[in-house]
Amino acid sequence: MPPNAYAKWVAPAILFFFLCVALGFWTHKLRHPAPAPPAASPTLK
């Protein structure tokens, strides 16, 4: 398999993977806009 054909298939696959990861983080942040401040746990006192 020629290297240029390999890159033609691998580059879009990597870009698609990173796009899915970024989309996952983005939608996760939209669902949880800000992490709630941790309540004062009795173990820390």
N, CA, C and O of each residue as an XYZ file, in Angstrom:
180
protein
N       0.858     -1.202      0.000
C       0.000      0.000      0.000
C       0.892      1.250      0.000
O       1.742      1.398      0.878
N       0.711      2.127     -0.952
C       1.562      3.333     -1.021
C       1.328      4.242      0.183
O       0.215      4.305      0.706
N       2.358      4.937      0.618
C       2.205      5.819      1.791
C       1.154      6.899      1.581
O       0.439      7.248      2.520
N       1.044      7.441      0.357
C       0.073      8.519      0.141
C      -1.361      7.988      0.281
O      -2.233      8.696      0.784
N      -1.609      6.760     -0.155
C      -2.942      6.177      0.005
C      -3.207      5.908      1.484
O      -4.333      6.064      1.955
N      -2.169      5.504      2.213
C      -2.305      5.249      3.646
C      -2.675      6.542      4.376
O      -3.570      6.557      5.221
N      -1.967      7.631      4.034
C      -2.247      8.915      4.678
C      -3.640      9.416      4.290
O      -4.321     10.074      5.076
N      -4.051      9.085      3.044
C      -5.372      9.555      2.595
C      -6.484      8.954      3.447
O      -7.534      9.572      3.622
N      -6.261      7.752      3.978
C      -7.297      7.127      4.810
C      -7.091      7.392      6.290
O      -8.054      7.500      7.048
N      -5.810      7.499      6.707
C      -5.542      7.654      8.141
C      -5.795      9.080      8.629
O      -6.339      9.275      9.716
N      -5.407     10.068      7.840
C      -5.577     11.459      8.277
C      -7.052     11.795      8.568
O      -7.338     12.328      9.640
N      -7.995     11.506      7.664
C      -9.405     11.802      7.965
C      -9.911     11.003      9.162
O     -10.750     11.489      9.920
N      -9.407      9.782      9.338
C      -9.854      8.963     10.475
C      -9.416      9.609     11.791
O     -10.180      9.655     12.755
N      -8.172     10.109     11.820
C      -7.679     10.768     13.038
C      -8.448     12.061     13.285
O      -8.820     12.364     14.419
N      -8.684     12.820     12.217
C      -9.437     14.066     12.372
C     -10.852     13.774     12.861
O     -11.373     14.488     13.718
N     -11.479     12.722     12.316
C     -12.833     12.365     12.729
C     -12.849     11.937     14.192
O     -13.780     12.256     14.931
N     -11.801     11.205     14.605
C     -11.714     10.761     15.999
C     -11.611     11.962     16.929
O     -12.316     12.036     17.936
N     -10.726     12.909     16.588
C     -10.576     14.090     17.436
C     -11.852     14.932     17.425
O     -12.203     15.543     18.435
N     -12.540     14.964     16.290
C     -13.790     15.709     16.217
C     -14.821     15.104     17.152
O     -15.533     15.826     17.850
N     -14.901     13.783     17.168
C     -15.858     13.106     18.051
C     -15.512     13.369     19.513
O     -16.398     13.595     20.337
N     -14.213     13.338     19.831
C     -13.800     13.584     21.218
C     -14.138     15.022     21.626
O     -14.660     15.261     22.715
N     -13.833     15.972     20.739
C     -14.120     17.373     21.043
C     -15.627     17.589     21.182
O     -16.079     18.322     22.062
N     -16.398     16.945     20.307
C     -17.850     17.080     20.371
C     -18.364     16.492     21.681
O     -19.278     17.043     22.295
N     -17.786     15.389     22.103
C     -18.204     14.763     23.358
C     -17.934     15.675     24.546
O     -18.787     15.841     25.419
N     -16.732     16.272     24.575
C     -16.420     17.189     25.670
C     -17.334     18.404     25.630
O     -17.781     18.884     26.672
N     -17.616     18.908     24.416
C     -18.444     20.110     24.264
C     -19.864     19.848     24.756
O     -20.420     20.650     25.506
N     -20.451     18.728     24.335
C     -21.824     18.416     24.748
C     -21.851     18.123     26.246
O     -22.839     18.421     26.917
N     -20.773     17.540     26.776
C     -20.726     17.260     28.215
C     -20.706     18.572     28.991
O     -21.348     18.686     30.035
N     -19.968     19.567     28.484
C     -19.921     20.869     29.160
C     -21.267     21.570     29.047
O     -21.669     22.291     29.960
N     -21.976     21.362     27.919
C     -23.283     21.991     27.763
C     -24.276     21.380     28.750
O     -25.118     22.084     29.309
N     -24.173     20.063     28.960
C     -25.087     19.404     29.890
C     -24.749     19.762     31.336
O     -25.635     19.864     32.184
N     -23.439     19.954     31.610
C     -23.002     20.319     32.954
C     -22.184     21.610     32.835
O     -20.957     21.559     32.747
N     -22.857     22.765     32.832
C     -22.178     24.043     32.569
C     -21.035     24.309     33.550
O     -19.946     24.711     33.142
N     -21.281     24.085     34.839
C     -20.223     24.332     35.821
C     -20.290     23.253     36.896
O     -21.376     22.904     37.359
N     -19.152     22.731     37.289
C     -19.152     21.723     38.354
C     -19.583     22.346     39.666
O     -19.122     23.426     40.037
N     -20.461     21.665     40.355
C     -20.942     22.205     41.629
C     -19.800     22.203     42.636
O     -18.992     21.274     42.659
N     -19.728     23.241     43.469
C     -18.656     23.278     44.475
C     -18.822     22.113     45.435
O     -19.936     21.850     45.887
N     -17.752     21.412     45.757
C     -17.870     20.254     46.653
C     -18.346     20.672     48.029
O     -17.843     21.631     48.615
N     -19.322     19.939     48.535
C     -19.835     20.254     49.870
C     -18.755     19.928     50.904
O     -17.897     19.074     50.683
N     -18.820     20.627     52.030
C     -17.829     20.383     53.083
C     -18.041     18.969     53.617
O     -18.995     18.688     54.342
N     -17.116     18.090     53.231
C     -17.277     16.699     53.665
C     -16.730     16.524     55.077
O     -15.736     17.153     55.439
N     -17.362     15.686     55.866
C     -16.891     15.491     57.256
C     -15.492     14.891     57.329
O     -14.821     14.996     58.356
N     -15.047     14.258     56.233
C     -13.719     13.636     56.271
C     -12.620     14.696     56.204
O     -11.502     14.459     56.661
N     -12.938     15.880     55.628
C     -11.916     16.926     55.509
C     -11.805     17.737     56.795
O     -10.808     18.428     57.000
N     -12.800     17.666     57.652
C     -12.765     18.487     58.865
C     -11.858     17.865     59.935
O     -11.712     18.424     61.022
